[in-house]
Amino acid sequence: MNRIVIINQDSGYLMIDLANGFAEAGHKVILVTGRLVQRNTSLHHSVILDKIIRYRRSNIMSKLITWLIAMLQILFRIWFKYSGDYLFIVSNPPMAPLIPLFCKNPYSFLIYDVYIEKPEQFKLFTSRSLSVRFWKNAHARVFKGADNVFTLTGGMAAAIEKYSDGKRCEVIPIWTDNEFLKPVPADKNPFITEYNLQKKFIVLYSGSIGESSGVDYLVEAASTIDNKNILFLIIGEGSKKQAIYKKIKVLGLDNCVLLPWQEVSVLPYSLASANLAVVTLSGKSSNHAIPSKLFNYMSVGSPILCLADPESDLGKLVTEEGIGKCFDPEMKREIAGFILQIFNNPEEARMFGNNALKASKKYTSDNVNRFLMSIK
């Protein structure tokens, strides 16, 4: 095989593990990305890093502009630097799966987010519009021509296979890192000490605060809880952060705290501060993605409050592994009730946390070997 060119606009530990796996198997690897977040595992010394524009998520316009520029930069690199090389295409930017329409390189896909039916979610488009039909037909064409199509859950595979003309989609779950992330007792957690959280029961949301993040549902649940020992800690950035800040002020909530993104070195402690960790997916996205943060919360042994369709892959995973409970985001009274239930029942919280830690052992970087077996 020629060189493997991994394409992913926003890369973290998952891409590092994948690139390193290919490199250690003897391949020449290039990682085309706008951002690389390295944790405790560094990129293999032989992997070439080719930087493009960074993904900006501050608002819709920033997302669209950085996605489009990234797509053009990727195509120019393929045409003039990587013609004939093997492409391993991740669905970031969202139009990345259409790259094979513009080149003749052999390729495989890793679909992190299923965007095929996303245009229909906007009032500007209908399922019969010319642009939507082109979008779907183009995906069907490139899926059919791929050597492999990988994705993360059964629901995502089913969504993709509707357009893949019989080509099977292989499910390889996300993984976590139990060396970097692990339980940290509150009295030994510097993050808790720094923010004076020693006497608080922390309901933690850590991640993007965008339009579909679901953080507003968490704030609404917080407004129904009158317990000074329970703190809703929201860490992250995004287009909806200012609106969330205003909502907290308008509701007069002193049980909600907003913090910015934390440094990578702080992440093991900020995540481990959670007495209850929140994972969200909007209803329309429930079977089209799965948050990697869920697996990271497993590593720190946190019980999970899931705000998503309970019948989604995310909801089913939380229930089947016995690591928490999943609620429709609109069920704010039930959500608040579960938070109080975990607060008042330490044994139940411990059970969910132990199950989460146990489940994390199933989702390790050994999954990289499954990609290596398919791409030789």
C-alpha positions in Angstrom: 0.0 0.0 0.0 1.0 3.6 -0.6 1.0 6.1 2.2 -2.1 6.4 4.4 -3.5 9.9 4.6 -5.8 10.4 7.6 -8.2 13.3 7.1 -9.9 14.8 10.2 -10.2 18.5 10.8 -10.3 18.2 14.6 -8.1 15.5 16.0 -7.6 14.1 19.5 -6.5 11.0 21.3 -8.6 8.7 19.0 -6.8 9.9 15.9 -3.4 9.7 17.7 -4.1 6.1 18.6 -5.2 5.3 15.1 -2.3 7.1 13.3 0.2 5.5 15.7 -1.3 2.1 15.1 -0.9 2.4 11.3 2.7 3.7 11.8 3.7 0.9 14.1 2.2 -1.6 11.6 4.8 -0.3 9.1 2.7 2.3 7.1 3.8 5.8 6.2 1.2 8.0 7.7 0.2 11.6 7.1 -2.4 13.2 9.4 -4.2 16.2 7.8 -5.9 18.2 10.6 -6.6 21.7 11.8 -6.0 20.9 15.5 -4.3 18.1 17.3 -4.9 17.7 21.1 -2.3 15.5 22.6 -2.9 14.0 26.1 -0.6 11.4 27.6 0.1 9.7 24.3 2.2 11.6 21.7 1.9 11.3 18.0 4.4 8.7 16.6 7.6 10.3 15.5 7.2 9.0 11.9 3.7 10.5 11.4 3.7 13.6 9.3 1.4 16.4 10.5 -0.1 18.5 7.7 -2.1 21.4 9.2 -5.2 23.0 7.7 -7.6 25.6 9.0 -8.8 24.9 12.5 -12.5 24.2 13.1 -14.2 27.1 14.8 -17.4 26.4 16.7 -18.2 29.8 18.2 -21.3 30.2 15.9 -22.9 28.7 12.8 -21.2 31.1 10.4 -17.7 30.2 11.8 -18.5 26.5 11.5 -19.6 26.8 7.9 -16.6 29.0 6.8 -14.0 26.8 8.5 -15.6 23.6 7.1 -15.6 25.0 3.5 -12.1 26.3 3.7 -10.9 23.0 5.2 -12.6 21.1 2.4 -10.8 23.2 -0.3 -7.5 22.9 1.5 -7.9 19.1 1.7 -8.8 18.8 -2.0 -5.7 20.8 -3.0 -3.5 18.7 -0.9 -4.9 15.5 -2.4 -4.5 16.8 -6.0 -1.0 18.1 -5.6 0.6 16.2 -2.7 -1.2 12.9 -2.1 -2.5 11.9 -5.6 -2.7 8.1 -5.5 -2.2 7.7 -1.8 -4.7 5.8 0.4 -7.2 8.1 2.1 -8.7 7.3 5.5 -11.5 9.9 5.7 -13.2 10.9 8.9 -16.5 12.8 8.7 -15.1 16.1 9.9 -15.6 18.4 8.1 -19.2 17.1 7.3 -18.6 17.3 3.6 -15.4 15.2 3.8 -17.2 12.0 2.7 -17.7 13.6 -0.7 -13.9 13.9 -1.3 -13.8 10.8 -3.4 -16.1 12.5 -6.0 -13.1 14.8 -6.8 -10.2 12.4 -6.9 -9.3 8.8 -7.8 -7.6 7.7 -4.6 -8.6 4.5 -2.9 -10.3 5.2 0.4 -12.1 4.1 3.5 -14.4 6.0 5.8 -14.8 6.5 9.5 -18.2 8.1 10.1 -18.2 9.8 13.5 -21.4 11.8 12.8 -24.0 10.8 10.2 -24.8 14.0 8.3 -26.7 12.4 5.3 -30.1 13.5 6.5 -29.0 16.7 8.3 -30.1 19.1 5.5 -33.7 18.1 6.0 -33.6 19.3 9.6 -33.4 22.9 8.3 -36.6 24.6 7.1 -34.7 25.8 4.1 -34.6 22.3 2.6 -37.2 19.6 2.0 -36.6 15.9 1.3 -37.5 16.4 -2.4 -35.3 19.5 -3.0 -32.6 19.2 -5.6 -29.8 19.9 -3.2 -30.9 17.3 -0.7 -31.3 14.7 -3.4 -27.8 15.5 -4.7 -26.4 15.2 -1.2 -27.9 11.8 -0.6 -27.1 10.4 -4.0 -23.5 11.6 -3.7 -23.2 9.8 -0.3 -24.6 6.7 -1.8 -22.1 6.8 -4.6 -19.0 7.3 -2.4 -20.2 4.7 0.2 -20.5 2.1 -2.6 -17.0 2.8 -3.8 -15.3 2.7 -0.4 -13.1 -0.2 0.6 -14.5 0.0 4.1 -17.1 2.1 5.9 -16.6 2.2 9.7 -18.9 3.8 12.3 -19.5 3.8 16.0 -22.9 2.3 16.8 -25.5 0.0 15.3 -27.9 2.8 14.9 -25.4 4.8 12.9 -24.6 1.8 10.8 -28.3 1.4 10.0 -28.6 5.0 9.0 -25.6 4.7 6.7 -26.6 1.4 5.1 -29.9 2.9 3.9 -27.6 4.8 1.4 -24.8 2.3 0.8 -26.4 0.1 -1.8 -25.8 -3.1 0.1 -22.3 -2.4 1.4 -22.1 -3.4 5.1 -20.9 -0.8 7.6 -18.6 -2.2 10.3 -19.2 -1.0 13.9 -16.1 -0.2 15.9 -16.9 1.6 19.2 -15.0 4.6 20.5 -12.5 3.9 23.2 -11.1 5.6 26.3 -7.7 5.7 28.1 -7.7 4.3 31.6 -4.2 5.4 32.2 -4.9 9.0 31.5 -8.3 9.1 33.1 -9.1 7.3 36.4 -11.1 7.9 39.6 -9.6 10.6 41.9 -10.9 11.0 45.5 -12.3 14.4 46.2 -9.9 15.1 49.0 -7.0 14.5 46.6 -8.4 16.3 43.6 -6.6 19.7 42.9 -9.5 20.9 40.7 -12.0 20.6 43.5 -9.6 22.4 45.9 -8.9 25.2 43.4 -12.6 26.0 43.0 -13.5 25.3 46.6 -16.0 22.5 45.7 -15.1 20.2 48.6 -18.6 20.2 50.1 -20.6 20.1 46.9 -22.3 17.3 45.0 -21.3 18.1 41.5 -23.5 17.6 38.5 -21.0 18.0 35.7 -21.5 18.9 32.0 -18.2 19.3 30.2 -18.0 19.9 26.5 -19.3 22.0 23.6 -22.1 24.5 24.5 -23.6 24.7 21.1 -27.1 24.9 19.7 -27.7 21.2 20.1 -25.8 20.6 23.3 -28.9 20.3 25.5 -27.3 22.4 28.3 -30.4 24.5 28.5 -32.4 21.5 29.6 -29.9 20.9 32.4 -30.3 24.5 33.6 -34.1 24.1 33.6 -33.7 21.0 35.8 -31.4 23.0 38.1 -34.1 25.6 38.5 -36.4 23.0 40.1 -33.8 21.8 42.7 -33.6 23.7 46.0 -30.6 22.1 47.6 -27.5 24.2 48.4 -25.3 21.1 48.4 -25.9 20.3 44.8 -23.9 22.3 42.2 -24.4 22.3 38.4 -21.0 22.8 36.9 -20.9 23.6 33.2 -17.5 23.6 31.5 -16.9 24.5 27.9 -17.4 27.0 25.1 -19.7 27.4 22.2 -22.3 29.5 20.4 -24.9 29.1 23.1 -22.7 29.9 26.1 -23.8 33.5 26.4 -27.5 32.5 26.2 -26.9 29.9 28.9 -25.2 32.6 31.1 -28.1 34.9 30.6 -30.6 32.2 31.4 -28.9 31.4 34.7 -28.9 35.1 35.6 -32.6 35.6 34.6 -33.6 32.5 36.7 -31.4 33.7 39.6 -29.7 30.4 39.9 -26.8 30.3 42.4 -26.5 26.6 42.0 -25.0 26.8 38.4 -21.4 27.7 37.7 -19.9 28.3 34.2 -16.2 27.6 33.6 -14.1 27.9 30.4 -12.4 24.9 28.6 -9.8 23.4 30.9 -6.2 22.6 29.9 -5.5 19.0 28.9 -3.5 18.5 32.1 -6.5 19.5 34.2 -9.0 17.2 32.4 -8.4 14.1 34.5 -9.3 16.1 37.6 -12.2 18.1 36.2 -13.9 15.0 34.8 -13.2 13.1 38.0 -14.9 15.8 40.1 -18.3 14.7 38.9 -20.6 13.0 41.3 -23.0 12.7 38.4 -21.8 13.3 34.8 -24.2 14.6 32.1 -24.1 13.3 28.5 -26.5 14.9 26.0 -27.7 14.3 22.4 -30.6 16.2 20.7 -33.5 14.0 19.6 -32.7 14.4 15.9 -29.1 13.3 16.5 -29.8 10.4 18.8 -28.9 7.7 16.3 -26.5 9.7 14.3 -23.6 10.2 16.8 -22.4 9.1 20.2 -20.3 11.4 22.4 -16.8 10.3 23.2 -17.2 12.0 26.6 -19.4 9.1 27.7 -16.4 6.7 27.5 -14.2 9.2 29.3 -16.7 9.5 32.2 -16.7 5.7 32.4 -12.9 5.8 33.0 -13.3 8.2 36.0 -16.1 6.0 37.4 -18.9 8.5 37.3 -22.6 7.7 37.3 -24.3 9.0 34.1 -27.3 11.2 33.6 -28.1 10.9 29.9 -30.4 13.4 28.2 -31.4 11.8 24.9 -34.0 9.5 23.4 -33.9 6.5 25.8 -34.2 4.2 22.7 -31.2 5.7 21.0 -27.9 3.9 20.9 -26.6 6.2 23.6 -29.6 5.6 25.8 -29.5 1.8 25.4 -25.8 1.7 26.2 -26.2 3.7 29.4 -29.1 1.4 30.4 -27.5 -1.9 29.4 -24.2 -1.2 31.1 -26.1 -0.1 34.3 -24.1 3.1 34.5 -27.0 5.5 35.0 -30.3 6.5 33.5 -31.5 8.2 30.3 -34.3 10.7 30.0 -35.9 12.6 27.2 -34.5 16.1 27.6 -38.0 17.6 28.0 -38.6 15.6 31.2 -37.1 18.2 33.6 -39.0 17.0 36.7 -37.9 13.4 36.2 -34.3 14.6 35.5 -34.3 16.6 38.7 -35.8 13.6 40.5 -32.9 11.4 39.4 -30.3 13.9 40.5 -31.9 14.0 44.0 -32.1 10.2 44.0 -28.4 9.9 43.3 -27.6 12.6 45.9 -29.7 10.9 48.6 -28.5 7.3 47.8 -24.7 7.0 47.9 -24.9 3.2 47.5 -26.8 3.5 44.3 -24.3 6.2 43.0 -21.4 3.9 43.9 -23.1 1.0 42.0 -23.5 3.1 38.9 -19.9 4.4 39.2 -18.5 0.9 39.7 -20.4 -0.4 36.7 -19.1 2.6 34.6 -15.5 1.8 35.6 -16.0 -1.9 34.7 -17.6 -1.0 31.4 -14.6 1.2 30.5 -12.4 -1.9 30.3 -14.4 -3.0 27.3 -13.6 0.2 25.3 -9.8 0.4 24.9 -7.3 1.3 22.2 -7.2 -2.4 21.3 -10.1 -1.4 18.9 -7.4 0.1 16.7 -6.4 -3.4 15.7 -9.8 -3.9 14.1 -9.0 -1.0 11.7 -5.5 -2.5 11.0 -7.1 -5.9 10.1 -9.4 -4.3 7.5 -6.8 -1.9 5.9 -3.6 -3.7 5.1 
